[in-house]
């Protein structure tokens, strides 16, 4: 973009909400490409991630966050809650994402923190595609609209990309007149190494049981890029020895399948041939050790 048009707008937009309401899916569909990993399991997102959308009229800088939740016993839970709440400093508007026909104690917790922030809040009611009868939403809309002075209340389906244009138009009201802050071609603030680790963790989260994904993380040990191919060695850290065998699977089949799925997505992202090697190692109690999570890439950049 060589010359910024008159009345060009730019600003930060936080996506907040409890776990598993579809914040990352919403970000990916607003951008038209995948930046944040997704799964049906709560607390898949662990970091703040910028997703930058640049158009002829505006640059919207979305900030995806972990779900705000009550359970803050482990160091990892406390890290995710800090990552989610610290975003409320320095953004222009907040998208408070909830799930249609549901309002939980954790939704109430998020709203309480938003009230203290004093920021303009747009209530985004997600997953409306699951409703057989749209009329069933009307009493719910009245109930949640009365909870706060929301600037807008907008029902959407992130998965189906329904009503996202209306949502973006409402966001523009709160951005400041400014030249873009990021280059036109930039879509995220995260490195390729980080995105690679997240892709691997997504495949693990989707492919494993209910509890194990919360006890593992991924570290890129080697990322060697050549002209037409990339060599990647990644370590999968678990907390207990019996978890290692679960990740590997009988005869190594589960780890092989996860590696194949991850490699396809990484090749699509890099547009190069990828040689991916995965290793599983045990680091006992890493998710409740502040030093361990720091050493594994969970940096408090938001503090």
Order of alpha helices (4+ residues) and beta strands (2+ residues): beta-alpha-beta-beta-alpha-beta-alpha-beta-alpha-beta-alpha-beta-alpha-beta-beta-alpha-alpha-beta-alpha
